[in-house]
């Protein structure tokens, strides 16, 4: 089943729940942007997603900081563009 084929999901948080969500979405054919204030955690999560299931982008982003979020969302949207933009958050 490929429920997320051609879609891009932005997952906030690279901990246990965020990683599980990112892996589930990628296993269903989606591309995943993992945003976490801890850049190392985001990188580790996306490395696992890429190795096991598909495409992933890590962002070290503080979603509580509007400027940080706006700047980093621009990077995510550029990465998402080939798939038609982010489709679920």
BALOBA-1460 file (C-alpha; in Angstrom, 3 decimals):
// residues 89
<rec num="1" residu="x" x="0.000" y="0.000" z="0.000"/>
<rec num="2" residu="x" x="1.296" y="3.486" z="-0.840"/>
<rec num="3" residu="x" x="-1.113" y="5.919" z="0.823"/>
<rec num="4" residu="x" x="1.480" y="8.705" z="0.854"/>
<rec num="5" residu="x" x="2.920" y="8.192" z="-2.640"/>
<rec num="6" residu="x" x="3.677" y="11.604" z="-4.157"/>
<rec num="7" residu="x" x="3.082" y="13.405" z="-0.854"/>
<rec num="8" residu="x" x="5.395" y="15.200" z="1.558"/>
<rec num="9" residu="x" x="4.832" y="15.239" z="5.315"/>
<rec num="10" residu="x" x="6.446" y="17.583" z="7.808"/>
<rec num="11" residu="x" x="6.953" y="15.805" z="11.130"/>
<rec num="12" residu="x" x="7.825" y="17.959" z="14.125"/>
<rec num="13" residu="x" x="9.960" y="16.056" z="16.582"/>
<rec num="14" residu="x" x="12.534" y="13.334" z="16.018"/>
<rec num="15" residu="x" x="11.902" y="11.417" z="19.245"/>
<rec num="16" residu="x" x="10.150" y="8.076" z="19.483"/>
<rec num="17" residu="x" x="6.735" y="9.263" z="18.277"/>
<rec num="18" residu="x" x="8.104" y="11.525" z="15.540"/>
<rec num="19" residu="x" x="10.442" y="8.805" z="14.296"/>
<rec num="20" residu="x" x="7.602" y="6.261" z="14.241"/>
<rec num="21" residu="x" x="5.420" y="8.684" z="12.262"/>
<rec num="22" residu="x" x="8.226" y="9.511" z="9.834"/>
<rec num="23" residu="x" x="8.994" y="5.835" z="9.225"/>
<rec num="24" residu="x" x="5.325" y="4.950" z="8.750"/>
<rec num="25" residu="x" x="4.823" y="7.754" z="6.224"/>
<rec num="26" residu="x" x="7.997" y="6.865" z="4.314"/>
<rec num="27" residu="x" x="7.055" y="3.168" z="4.250"/>
<rec num="28" residu="x" x="3.791" y="4.227" z="2.624"/>
<rec num="29" residu="x" x="5.698" y="6.018" z="-0.156"/>
<rec num="30" residu="x" x="5.876" y="9.557" z="1.233"/>
<rec num="31" residu="x" x="8.798" y="11.941" z="1.504"/>
<rec num="32" residu="x" x="9.403" y="13.197" z="5.039"/>
<rec num="33" residu="x" x="10.769" y="16.424" z="6.502"/>
<rec num="34" residu="x" x="11.778" y="15.895" z="10.140"/>
<rec num="35" residu="x" x="12.072" y="19.144" z="12.117"/>
<rec num="36" residu="x" x="13.499" y="19.138" z="15.630"/>
<rec num="37" residu="x" x="15.230" y="21.700" z="17.813"/>
<rec num="38" residu="x" x="17.963" y="19.066" z="18.258"/>
<rec num="39" residu="x" x="19.613" y="18.903" z="14.857"/>
<rec num="40" residu="x" x="21.507" y="15.722" z="15.736"/>
<rec num="41" residu="x" x="18.255" y="13.953" z="16.553"/>
<rec num="42" residu="x" x="16.693" y="15.118" z="13.280"/>
<rec num="43" residu="x" x="19.714" y="13.857" z="11.331"/>
<rec num="44" residu="x" x="19.684" y="10.484" z="13.089"/>
<rec num="45" residu="x" x="15.971" y="10.100" z="12.445"/>
<rec num="46" residu="x" x="16.208" y="10.968" z="8.752"/>
<rec num="47" residu="x" x="19.220" y="8.680" z="8.324"/>
<rec num="48" residu="x" x="17.114" y="5.805" z="9.625"/>
<rec num="49" residu="x" x="14.151" y="6.785" z="7.442"/>
<rec num="50" residu="x" x="16.364" y="7.037" z="4.347"/>
<rec num="51" residu="x" x="18.045" y="3.711" z="5.058"/>
<rec num="52" residu="x" x="14.822" y="1.831" z="5.744"/>
<rec num="53" residu="x" x="12.118" y="3.449" z="3.740"/>
<rec num="54" residu="x" x="12.759" y="6.407" z="1.486"/>
<rec num="55" residu="x" x="13.441" y="10.116" z="1.174"/>
<rec num="56" residu="x" x="13.889" y="12.314" z="4.229"/>
<rec num="57" residu="x" x="15.202" y="15.790" z="5.045"/>
<rec num="58" residu="x" x="16.429" y="16.849" z="8.495"/>
<rec num="59" residu="x" x="15.902" y="20.378" z="9.791"/>
<rec num="60" residu="x" x="17.237" y="21.774" z="13.047"/>
<rec num="61" residu="x" x="14.333" y="24.078" z="13.778"/>
<rec num="62" residu="x" x="12.751" y="25.635" z="16.825"/>
<rec num="63" residu="x" x="9.089" y="25.677" z="15.829"/>
<rec num="64" residu="x" x="8.340" y="28.002" z="18.755"/>
<rec num="65" residu="x" x="10.578" y="30.681" z="17.167"/>
<rec num="66" residu="x" x="8.659" y="32.259" z="14.271"/>
<rec num="67" residu="x" x="11.778" y="33.562" z="12.506"/>
<rec num="68" residu="x" x="13.545" y="30.219" z="12.734"/>
<rec num="69" residu="x" x="10.465" y="28.382" z="11.525"/>
<rec num="70" residu="x" x="9.922" y="30.767" z="8.596"/>
<rec num="71" residu="x" x="13.561" y="30.525" z="7.474"/>
<rec num="72" residu="x" x="13.732" y="26.758" z="7.754"/>
<rec num="73" residu="x" x="10.333" y="26.163" z="6.199"/>
<rec num="74" residu="x" x="11.703" y="27.830" z="3.085"/>
<rec num="75" residu="x" x="14.389" y="25.140" z="2.863"/>
<rec num="76" residu="x" x="11.794" y="22.434" z="3.381"/>
<rec num="77" residu="x" x="9.528" y="23.854" z="0.675"/>
<rec num="78" residu="x" x="12.398" y="23.977" z="-1.834"/>
<rec num="79" residu="x" x="13.092" y="20.300" z="-1.077"/>
<rec num="80" residu="x" x="9.375" y="19.478" z="-1.388"/>
<rec num="81" residu="x" x="8.880" y="21.268" z="-4.697"/>
<rec num="82" residu="x" x="9.615" y="18.218" z="-6.929"/>
<rec num="83" residu="x" x="6.820" y="16.371" z="-5.120"/>
<rec num="84" residu="x" x="4.384" y="19.301" z="-5.422"/>
<rec num="85" residu="x" x="4.942" y="20.881" z="-2.009"/>
<rec num="86" residu="x" x="4.208" y="19.781" z="1.515"/>
<rec num="87" residu="x" x="0.898" y="17.981" z="1.661"/>
<rec num="88" residu="x" x="0.530" y="17.168" z="5.366"/>
<rec num="89" residu="x" x="1.942" y="18.568" z="8.575"/>
